[in-house]
Amino acid sequence: MDLKICNWFAAAVMALSVWALPAPAVALDDAQKEEIGAFIREYLIANPEVLIEAQEALQAKQQAEQLAQARRAISEASDAIFNSPNDVVLGNPEGNVTIVEFFDYNCGFCKRALRDMEEIIASDPNVRFILKEFPILGEDSMAAHRVSVALQRIAPEHYNAFHWELLGGNGRATEDRAVAVASELGVDEAALREAMEDPAIAETLTENYQLADSLGISGTPSYVVGDEAVFGAVGVGPLIAKVDNMRSCDSATC
């Protein structure tokens, strides 16, 4: 690094530190501020990799803070996350490791993640897989999830087939399509529409929104595995690795 530029930058940092001090620190005049700004600009132009390093450091810090926030939320709301009576449990209900997935029926990444769930459940008989209804992609999603929660309440034996057809099928999930899928499975439409009016459905979705907010979840799919939140459609490998870690060291990251 050019010694002159290095000295300029050091002087600029020191000057800015003084500038940032509370009164009665000596204030810089406009000419000094302009000179320091020129020093910093020249340094950054000569060493643009510093900006990349700073951005990477910021992202790492934000990710660490997000994971720490999620860990606190998991600890404080463990029962609501892992044992809510409003959720569907797939795989082994008595499994020794639980994966919780927040999903939206109109999420393209959730469609891909559906296959991941299938593979995990098929390959590991001791995984307990929880689905949390989390409609965030507009009114159609909200309506489709209302149908889903209602069906779960009146015909839980059909939920698995309904979920696979609605999430795994083509086209946008809407109320009409969700009702049609349920009807094809033999669910009485009148009973289903009556169940959709139950205020408890809104309470279920509100609980999931609140949990997602506390976990720092804003997109789908997102997961909770043990003591850790996992954001995005990360695929089978990373999820299985966290399951294995839970069994070996009682933490998603050993």
Phi and psi restraints in degrees (value plus and minus 20) as a CYANA .aco file:
   2 ASP   PHI     -78.6   -38.6
   2 ASP   PSI     107.2   147.2
   3 LEU   PHI     -82.6   -42.6
   3 LEU   PSI     -58.3   -18.3
   4 LYS   PHI     -83.4   -43.4
   4 LYS   PSI     -65.9   -25.9
   5 ILE   PHI     -83.8   -43.8
   5 ILE   PSI     -60.9   -20.9
   6 CYS   PHI     -80.8   -40.8
   6 CYS   PSI     -64.2   -24.2
   7 ASN   PHI     -85.5   -45.5
   7 ASN   PSI     -60.9   -20.9
   8 TRP   PHI     -77.6   -37.6
   8 TRP   PSI     -67.5   -27.5
   9 PHE   PHI     -83.9   -43.9
   9 PHE   PSI     -61.7   -21.7
  10 ALA   PHI     -81.9   -41.9
  10 ALA   PSI     -62.9   -22.9
  11 ALA   PHI     -84.1   -44.1
  11 ALA   PSI     -58.1   -18.1
  12 ALA   PHI     -84.7   -44.7
  12 ALA   PSI     -63.5   -23.5
  13 VAL   PHI     -82.6   -42.6
  13 VAL   PSI     -63.4   -23.4
  14 MET   PHI     -83.6   -43.6
  14 MET   PSI     -61.5   -21.5
  15 ALA   PHI     -85.3   -45.3
  15 ALA   PSI     -61.8   -21.8
  16 LEU   PHI     -85.2   -45.2
  16 LEU   PSI     -54.4   -14.4
  17 SER   PHI     -82.6   -42.6
  17 SER   PSI     -62.5   -22.5
  18 VAL   PHI     -85.0   -45.0
  18 VAL   PSI     -61.4   -21.4
  19 TRP   PHI     -80.4   -40.4
  19 TRP   PSI     -55.0   -15.0
  20 ALA   PHI    -100.0   -60.0
  20 ALA   PSI     -31.6     8.4
  21 LEU   PHI     -88.4   -48.4
  21 LEU   PSI     129.5   169.5
  22 PRO   PHI     -88.9   -48.9
  22 PRO   PSI     138.4   178.4
  23 ALA   PHI     -74.3   -34.3
  23 ALA   PSI     123.8   163.8
  24 PRO   PHI    -122.4   -82.4
  24 PRO   PSI      31.5    71.5
  25 ALA   PHI     -86.3   -46.3
  25 ALA   PSI     134.4   174.4
  26 VAL   PHI     -95.6   -55.6
  26 VAL   PSI     103.8   143.8
  27 ALA   PHI    -100.6   -60.6
  27 ALA   PSI     126.6   166.6
  28 LEU   PHI    -102.1   -62.1
  28 LEU   PSI     123.9   163.9
  29 ASP   PHI    -103.4   -63.4
  29 ASP   PSI     154.2   194.2
  30 ASP   PHI     -80.7   -40.7
  30 ASP   PSI     -58.3   -18.3
  31 ALA   PHI     -85.7   -45.7
  31 ALA   PSI     -61.6   -21.6
  32 GLN   PHI     -85.3   -45.3
  32 GLN   PSI     -61.4   -21.4
  33 LYS   PHI     -80.9   -40.9
  33 LYS   PSI     -63.1   -23.1
  34 GLU   PHI     -84.5   -44.5
  34 GLU   PSI     -60.3   -20.3
  35 GLU   PHI     -85.3   -45.3
  35 GLU   PSI     -63.9   -23.9
  36 ILE   PHI     -83.4   -43.4
  36 ILE   PSI     -61.9   -21.9
  37 GLY   PHI     -79.8   -39.8
  37 GLY   PSI     -59.8   -19.8
  38 ALA   PHI     -85.3   -45.3
  38 ALA   PSI     -60.6   -20.6
  39 PHE   PHI     -79.0   -39.0
  39 PHE   PSI     -68.3   -28.3
  40 ILE   PHI     -84.1   -44.1
  40 ILE   PSI     -62.8   -22.8
  41 ARG   PHI     -81.9   -41.9
  41 ARG   PSI     -63.9   -23.9
  42 GLU   PHI     -83.8   -43.8
  42 GLU   PSI     -59.9   -19.9
  43 TYR   PHI     -83.6   -43.6
  43 TYR   PSI     -65.0   -25.0
  44 LEU   PHI     -88.3   -48.3
  44 LEU   PSI     -55.4   -15.4
  45 ILE   PHI     -85.9   -45.9
  45 ILE   PSI     -59.4   -19.4
  46 ALA   PHI     -93.7   -53.7
  46 ALA   PSI     -44.3    -4.3
  47 ASN   PHI    -153.6  -113.6
  47 ASN   PSI      43.7    83.7
  48 PRO   PHI     -84.4   -44.4
  48 PRO   PSI     -39.3     0.7
  49 GLU   PHI     -82.4   -42.4
  49 GLU   PSI     -40.6    -0.6
  50 VAL   PHI     -81.6   -41.6
  50 VAL   PSI     -57.5   -17.5
  51 LEU   PHI     -85.4   -45.4
  51 LEU   PSI     -60.0   -20.0
  52 ILE   PHI     -85.4   -45.4
  52 ILE   PSI     -63.2   -23.2
  53 GLU   PHI     -81.9   -41.9
  53 GLU   PSI     -60.1   -20.1
  54 ALA   PHI     -86.2   -46.2
  54 ALA   PSI     -61.0   -21.0
  55 GLN   PHI     -84.7   -44.7
  55 GLN   PSI     -62.2   -22.2
  56 GLU   PHI     -84.2   -44.2
  56 GLU   PSI     -60.1   -20.1
  57 ALA   PHI     -84.9   -44.9
  57 ALA   PSI     -59.9   -19.9
  58 LEU   PHI     -83.8   -43.8
  58 LEU   PSI     -64.6   -24.6
  59 GLN   PHI     -82.4   -42.4
  59 GLN   PSI     -62.1   -22.1
  60 ALA   PHI     -83.3   -43.3
  60 ALA   PSI     -60.9   -20.9
  61 LYS   PHI     -84.3   -44.3
  61 LYS   PSI     -64.8   -24.8
  62 GLN   PHI     -84.4   -44.4
  62 GLN   PSI     -60.4   -20.4
  63 GLN   PHI     -84.0   -44.0
  63 GLN   PSI     -62.5   -22.5
  64 ALA   PHI     -82.4   -42.4
  64 ALA   PSI     -61.5   -21.5
  65 GLU   PHI     -85.4   -45.4
  65 GLU   PSI     -59.2   -19.2
  66 GLN   PHI     -84.4   -44.4
  66 GLN   PSI     -63.4   -23.4
  67 LEU   PHI     -86.4   -46.4
  67 LEU   PSI     -58.0   -18.0
  68 ALA   PHI     -85.6   -45.6
  68 ALA   PSI     -62.0   -22.0
  69 GLN   PHI     -80.1   -40.1
  69 GLN   PSI     -63.6   -23.6
  70 ALA   PHI     -84.4   -44.4
  70 ALA   PSI     -60.7   -20.7
  71 ARG   PHI     -80.7   -40.7
  71 ARG   PSI     -62.3   -22.3
  72 ARG   PHI     -83.2   -43.2
  72 ARG   PSI     -63.0   -23.0
  73 ALA   PHI     -84.4   -44.4
  73 ALA   PSI     -60.7   -20.7
  74 ILE   PHI     -82.4   -42.4
  74 ILE   PSI     -61.7   -21.7
  75 SER   PHI     -84.7   -44.7
  75 SER   PSI     -60.7   -20.7
  76 GLU   PHI    -100.0   -60.0
  76 GLU   PSI     -47.5    -7.5
  77 ALA   PHI    -143.9  -103.9
  77 ALA   PSI      13.8    53.8
  78 SER   PHI     -76.2   -36.2
  78 SER   PSI     -63.9   -23.9
  79 ASP   PHI     -85.3   -45.3
  79 ASP   PSI     -62.7   -22.7
  80 ALA   PHI     -87.1   -47.1
  80 ALA   PSI     -51.7   -11.7
  81 ILE   PHI     -95.2   -55.2
  81 ILE   PSI     -66.2   -26.2
  82 PHE   PHI    -122.0   -82.0
  82 PHE   PSI     -35.8     4.2
  83 ASN   PHI    -153.8  -113.8
  83 ASN   PSI       3.2    43.2
  84 SER   PHI     -88.1   -48.1
  84 SER   PSI     112.5   152.5
  85 PRO   PHI     -89.5   -49.5
  85 PRO   PSI     -28.8    11.2
  86 ASN   PHI    -107.3   -67.3
  86 ASN   PSI     -25.9    14.1
  87 ASP   PHI    -118.1   -78.1
  87 ASP   PSI     135.9   175.9
  88 VAL   PHI    -110.2   -70.2
  88 VAL   PSI     116.4   156.4
  89 VAL   PHI    -133.9   -93.9
  89 VAL   PSI     101.8   141.8
  90 LEU   PHI    -132.2   -92.2
  90 LEU   PSI     155.5   195.5
  91 GLY   PHI      51.4    91.4
  91 GLY   PSI    -158.8  -118.8
  92 ASN   PHI    -116.9   -76.9
  92 ASN   PSI      90.7   130.7
  93 PRO   PHI     -78.8   -38.8
  93 PRO   PSI     -41.2    -1.2
  94 GLU   PHI    -125.6   -85.6
  94 GLU   PSI      -3.4    36.6
  95 GLY   PHI     -78.8   -38.8
  95 GLY   PSI     133.9   173.9
  96 ASN   PHI    -109.3   -69.3
  96 ASN   PSI     -26.2    13.8
  97 VAL   PHI    -155.9  -115.9
  97 VAL   PSI     116.7   156.7
  98 THR   PHI    -132.9   -92.9
  98 THR   PSI     114.4   154.4
  99 ILE   PHI    -131.3   -91.3
  99 ILE   PSI     106.2   146.2
 100 VAL   PHI    -128.5   -88.5
 100 VAL   PSI     108.4   148.4
 101 GLU   PHI    -138.4   -98.4
 101 GLU   PSI     107.3   147.3
 102 PHE   PHI    -112.6   -72.6
 102 PHE   PSI     105.5   145.5
 103 PHE   PHI    -160.6  -120.6
 103 PHE   PSI     140.8   180.8
 104 ASP   PHI    -149.1  -109.1
 104 ASP   PSI     114.0   154.0
 105 TYR   PHI     -84.3   -44.3
 105 TYR   PSI     -37.3     2.7
 106 ASN   PHI    -126.2   -86.2
 106 ASN   PSI      -3.6    36.4
 107 CYS   PHI    -109.5   -69.5
 107 CYS   PSI      97.9   137.9
 108 GLY   PHI     -81.6   -41.6
 108 GLY   PSI     -58.3   -18.3
 109 PHE   PHI     -87.5   -47.5
 109 PHE   PSI     -50.6   -10.6
 110 CYS   PHI     -87.4   -47.4
 110 CYS   PSI     -52.9   -12.9
 111 LYS   PHI     -81.9   -41.9
 111 LYS   PSI     -62.9   -22.9
 112 ARG   PHI     -87.2   -47.2
 112 ARG   PSI     -59.7   -19.7
 113 ALA   PHI     -87.2   -47.2
 113 ALA   PSI     -40.1    -0.1
 114 LEU   PHI     -79.1   -39.1
 114 LEU   PSI     -60.6   -20.6
 115 ARG   PHI     -87.9   -47.9
 115 ARG   PSI     -54.0   -14.0
 116 ASP   PHI     -83.0   -43.0
 116 ASP   PSI     -64.9   -24.9
 117 MET   PHI     -80.5   -40.5
 117 MET   PSI     -64.0   -24.0
 118 GLU   PHI     -78.9   -38.9
 118 GLU   PSI     -65.1   -25.1
 119 GLU   PHI     -86.2   -46.2
 119 GLU   PSI     -61.5   -21.5
 120 ILE   PHI     -84.3   -44.3
 120 ILE   PSI     -66.1   -26.1
 121 ILE   PHI     -84.0   -44.0
 121 ILE   PSI     -59.4   -19.4
 122 ALA   PHI     -90.0   -50.0
 122 ALA   PSI     -52.6   -12.6
 123 SER   PHI    -111.9   -71.9
 123 SER   PSI     -37.6     2.4
 124 ASP   PHI    -151.9  -111.9
 124 ASP   PSI      82.7   122.7
 125 PRO   PHI     -92.2   -52.2
 125 PRO   PSI     -23.6    16.4
 126 ASN   PHI    -132.0   -92.0
 126 ASN   PSI       0.9    40.9
 127 VAL   PHI    -119.6   -79.6
 127 VAL   PSI     112.1   152.1
 128 ARG   PHI    -122.3   -82.3
 128 ARG   PSI     101.1   141.1
 129 PHE   PHI    -135.4   -95.4
 129 PHE   PSI      99.2   139.2
 130 ILE   PHI    -127.8   -87.8
 130 ILE   PSI     115.8   155.8
 131 LEU   PHI    -127.3   -87.3
 131 LEU   PSI     106.4   146.4
 132 LYS   PHI    -132.2   -92.2
 132 LYS   PSI      99.0   139.0
 133 GLU   PHI     -87.6   -47.6
 133 GLU   PSI     103.1   143.1
 134 PHE   PHI    -162.1  -122.1
 134 PHE   PSI      50.4    90.4
 135 PRO   PHI     -92.7   -52.7
 135 PRO   PSI      94.1   134.1
 136 ILE   PHI    -149.1  -109.1
 136 ILE   PSI     -16.9    23.1
 137 LEU   PHI    -131.0   -91.0
 137 LEU   PSI      22.5    62.5
 138 GLY   PHI      83.4   123.4
 138 GLY   PSI    -199.1  -159.1
 139 GLU   PHI     -85.0   -45.0
 139 GLU   PSI     -57.1   -17.1
 140 ASP   PHI     -80.8   -40.8
 140 ASP   PSI     -62.7   -22.7
 141 SER   PHI     -82.5   -42.5
 141 SER   PSI     -65.1   -25.1
 142 MET   PHI     -78.1   -38.1
 142 MET   PSI     -64.6   -24.6
 143 ALA   PHI     -85.9   -45.9
 143 ALA   PSI     -61.9   -21.9
 144 ALA   PHI     -84.0   -44.0
 144 ALA   PSI     -58.7   -18.7
 145 HIS   PHI     -91.8   -51.8
 145 HIS   PSI     -50.7   -10.7
 146 ARG   PHI     -82.9   -42.9
 146 ARG   PSI     -61.3   -21.3
 147 VAL   PHI     -82.0   -42.0
 147 VAL   PSI     -63.6   -23.6
 148 SER   PHI     -80.9   -40.9
 148 SER   PSI     -67.7   -27.7
 149 VAL   PHI     -85.7   -45.7
 149 VAL   PSI     -59.2   -19.2
 150 ALA   PHI     -82.9   -42.9
 150 ALA   PSI     -64.1   -24.1
 151 LEU   PHI     -82.6   -42.6
 151 LEU   PSI     -60.4   -20.4
 152 GLN   PHI     -77.6   -37.6
 152 GLN   PSI     -54.5   -14.5
 153 ARG   PHI     -98.4   -58.4
 153 ARG   PSI     -57.1   -17.1
 154 ILE   PHI    -121.4   -81.4
 154 ILE   PSI     -40.6    -0.6
 155 ALA   PHI    -166.6  -126.6
 155 ALA   PSI      40.8    80.8
 156 PRO   PHI     -79.3   -39.3
 156 PRO   PSI     -44.1    -4.1
 157 GLU   PHI     -86.1   -46.1
 157 GLU   PSI     -38.6     1.4
 158 HIS   PHI    -119.8   -79.8
 158 HIS   PSI     -21.8    18.2
 159 TYR   PHI     -82.7   -42.7
 159 TYR   PSI     -64.5   -24.5
 160 ASN   PHI     -77.6   -37.6
 160 ASN   PSI     -69.7   -29.7
 161 ALA   PHI     -84.2   -44.2
 161 ALA   PSI     -59.2   -19.2
 162 PHE   PHI     -81.6   -41.6
 162 PHE   PSI     -66.9   -26.9
 163 HIS   PHI     -80.4   -40.4
 163 HIS   PSI     -66.3   -26.3
 164 TRP   PHI     -84.6   -44.6
 164 TRP   PSI     -60.7   -20.7
 165 GLU   PHI     -90.5   -50.5
 165 GLU   PSI     -63.7   -23.7
 166 LEU   PHI     -93.3   -53.3
 166 LEU   PSI     -63.3   -23.3
 167 LEU   PHI     -99.7   -59.7
 167 LEU   PSI     -56.8   -16.8
 168 GLY   PHI    -107.1   -67.1
 168 GLY   PSI     -31.8     8.2
 169 GLY   PHI    -101.9   -61.9
 169 GLY   PSI     156.3   196.3
 170 ASN   PHI    -107.7   -67.7
 170 ASN   PSI     139.2   179.2
 171 GLY   PHI      69.0   109.0
 171 GLY   PSI     146.6   186.6
 172 ARG   PHI     -99.7   -59.7
 172 ARG   PSI     119.4   159.4
 173 ALA   PHI     -98.6   -58.6
 173 ALA   PSI     100.2   140.2
 174 THR   PHI    -149.4  -109.4
 174 THR   PSI     155.7   195.7
 175 GLU   PHI     -82.4   -42.4
 175 GLU   PSI     -66.0   -26.0
 176 ASP   PHI     -82.1   -42.1
 176 ASP   PSI     -63.5   -23.5
 177 ARG   PHI     -87.0   -47.0
 177 ARG   PSI     -61.2   -21.2
 178 ALA   PHI     -82.8   -42.8
 178 ALA   PSI     -62.9   -22.9
 179 VAL   PHI     -84.6   -44.6
 179 VAL   PSI     -59.8   -19.8
 180 ALA   PHI     -83.3   -43.3
 180 ALA   PSI     -62.9   -22.9
 181 VAL   PHI     -81.4   -41.4
 181 VAL   PSI     -64.3   -24.3
 182 ALA   PHI     -82.5   -42.5
 182 ALA   PSI     -62.5   -22.5
 183 SER   PHI     -83.5   -43.5
 183 SER   PSI     -59.4   -19.4
 184 GLU   PHI     -83.3   -43.3
 184 GLU   PSI     -45.5    -5.5
 185 LEU   PHI    -105.4   -65.4
 185 LEU   PSI     -22.8    17.2
 186 GLY   PHI      79.1   119.1
 186 GLY   PSI     -10.6    29.4
 187 VAL   PHI    -100.7   -60.7
 187 VAL   PSI     113.6   153.6
 188 ASP   PHI     -87.8   -47.8
 188 ASP   PSI     102.7   142.7
 189 GLU   PHI     -85.3   -45.3
 189 GLU   PSI     -61.1   -21.1
 190 ALA   PHI     -82.5   -42.5
 190 ALA   PSI     -64.0   -24.0
 191 ALA   PHI     -84.9   -44.9
 191 ALA   PSI     -57.8   -17.8
 192 LEU   PHI     -85.3   -45.3
 192 LEU   PSI     -65.1   -25.1
 193 ARG   PHI     -86.5   -46.5
 193 ARG   PSI     -53.4   -13.4
 194 GLU   PHI     -85.7   -45.7
 194 GLU   PSI     -62.1   -22.1
 195 ALA   PHI     -85.9   -45.9
 195 ALA   PSI     -48.7    -8.7
 196 MET   PHI     -85.9   -45.9
 196 MET   PSI     -39.2     0.8
 197 GLU   PHI    -107.6   -67.6
 197 GLU   PSI     -22.6    17.4
 198 ASP   PHI     -86.1   -46.1
 198 ASP   PSI     103.1   143.1
 199 PRO   PHI     -79.1   -39.1
 199 PRO   PSI     -41.2    -1.2
 200 ALA   PHI     -84.5   -44.5
 200 ALA   PSI     -43.5    -3.5
 201 ILE   PHI     -84.2   -44.2
 201 ILE   PSI     -65.6   -25.6
 202 ALA   PHI     -82.0   -42.0
 202 ALA   PSI     -56.3   -16.3
 203 GLU   PHI     -85.8   -45.8
 203 GLU   PSI     -59.0   -19.0
 204 THR   PHI     -82.0   -42.0
 204 THR   PSI     -67.2   -27.2
 205 LEU   PHI     -86.8   -46.8
 205 LEU   PSI     -58.2   -18.2
 206 THR   PHI     -82.4   -42.4
 206 THR   PSI     -62.0   -22.0
 207 GLU   PHI     -78.9   -38.9
 207 GLU   PSI     -62.0   -22.0
 208 ASN   PHI     -87.5   -47.5
 208 ASN   PSI     -58.2   -18.2
 209 TYR   PHI     -81.6   -41.6
 209 TYR   PSI     -63.6   -23.6
 210 GLN   PHI     -85.4   -45.4
 210 GLN   PSI     -60.7   -20.7
 211 LEU   PHI     -84.1   -44.1
 211 LEU   PSI     -64.7   -24.7
 212 ALA   PHI     -80.4   -40.4
 212 ALA   PSI     -61.6   -21.6
 213 ASP   PHI     -83.2   -43.2
 213 ASP   PSI     -62.8   -22.8
 214 SER   PHI     -87.6   -47.6
 214 SER   PSI     -48.6    -8.6
 215 LEU   PHI    -105.9   -65.9
 215 LEU   PSI     -28.5    11.5
 216 GLY   PHI      60.1   100.1
 216 GLY   PSI       0.6    40.6
 217 ILE   PHI    -109.5   -69.5
 217 ILE   PSI     105.5   145.5
 218 SER   PHI    -149.4  -109.4
 218 SER   PSI     -23.1    16.9
 219 GLY   PHI    -157.8  -117.8
 219 GLY   PSI     149.2   189.2
 220 THR   PHI    -146.2  -106.2
 220 THR   PSI     130.5   170.5
 221 PRO   PHI     -95.6   -55.6
 221 PRO   PSI     132.3   172.3
 222 SER   PHI    -155.9  -115.9
 222 SER   PSI     132.3   172.3
 223 TYR   PHI    -149.2  -109.2
 223 TYR   PSI     141.0   181.0
 224 VAL   PHI    -145.8  -105.8
 224 VAL   PSI     105.1   145.1
 225 VAL   PHI    -145.0  -105.0
 225 VAL   PSI      89.8   129.8
 226 GLY   PHI      42.2    82.2
 226 GLY   PSI    -135.2   -95.2
 227 ASP   PHI    -121.7   -81.7
 227 ASP   PSI      -1.8    38.2
 228 GLU   PHI    -158.5  -118.5
 228 GLU   PSI     122.5   162.5
 229 ALA   PHI    -112.5   -72.5
 229 ALA   PSI     123.3   163.3
 230 VAL   PHI    -145.7  -105.7
 230 VAL   PSI     102.3   142.3
 231 PHE   PHI    -123.6   -83.6
 231 PHE   PSI     104.7   144.7
 232 GLY   PHI      77.1   117.1
 232 GLY   PSI     149.9   189.9
 233 ALA   PHI    -100.5   -60.5
 233 ALA   PSI      61.5   101.5
 234 VAL   PHI     -99.9   -59.9
 234 VAL   PSI     -35.3     4.7
 235 GLY   PHI      75.9   115.9
 235 GLY   PSI     153.6   193.6
 236 VAL   PHI     -85.9   -45.9
 236 VAL   PSI     -67.2   -27.2
 237 GLY   PHI     -73.2   -33.2
 237 GLY   PSI     -75.4   -35.4
 238 PRO   PHI     -81.6   -41.6
 238 PRO   PSI     -56.2   -16.2
 239 LEU   PHI     -88.5   -48.5
 239 LEU   PSI     -62.9   -22.9
 240 ILE   PHI     -83.8   -43.8
 240 ILE   PSI     -58.3   -18.3
 241 ALA   PHI     -80.8   -40.8
 241 ALA   PSI     -59.2   -19.2
 242 LYS   PHI     -91.7   -51.7
 242 LYS   PSI     -55.1   -15.1
 243 VAL   PHI     -81.7   -41.7
 243 VAL   PSI     -66.0   -26.0
 244 ASP   PHI     -81.6   -41.6
 244 ASP   PSI     -59.9   -19.9
 245 ASN   PHI     -83.4   -43.4
 245 ASN   PSI     -60.5   -20.5
 246 MET   PHI     -78.3   -38.3
 246 MET   PSI     -56.6   -16.6
 247 ARG   PHI     -97.7   -57.7
 247 ARG   PSI     -49.2    -9.2
 248 SER   PHI    -111.5   -71.5
 248 SER   PSI     -52.6   -12.6
 249 CYS   PHI    -156.3  -116.3
 249 CYS   PSI     -11.4    28.6
 250 ASP   PHI      41.8    81.8
 250 ASP   PSI      10.7    50.7
 251 SER   PHI    -171.4  -131.4
 251 SER   PSI     129.0   169.0
 252 ALA   PHI     -88.2   -48.2
 252 ALA   PSI     -44.3    -4.3
 253 THR   PHI    -145.8  -105.8
 253 THR   PSI      94.6   134.6
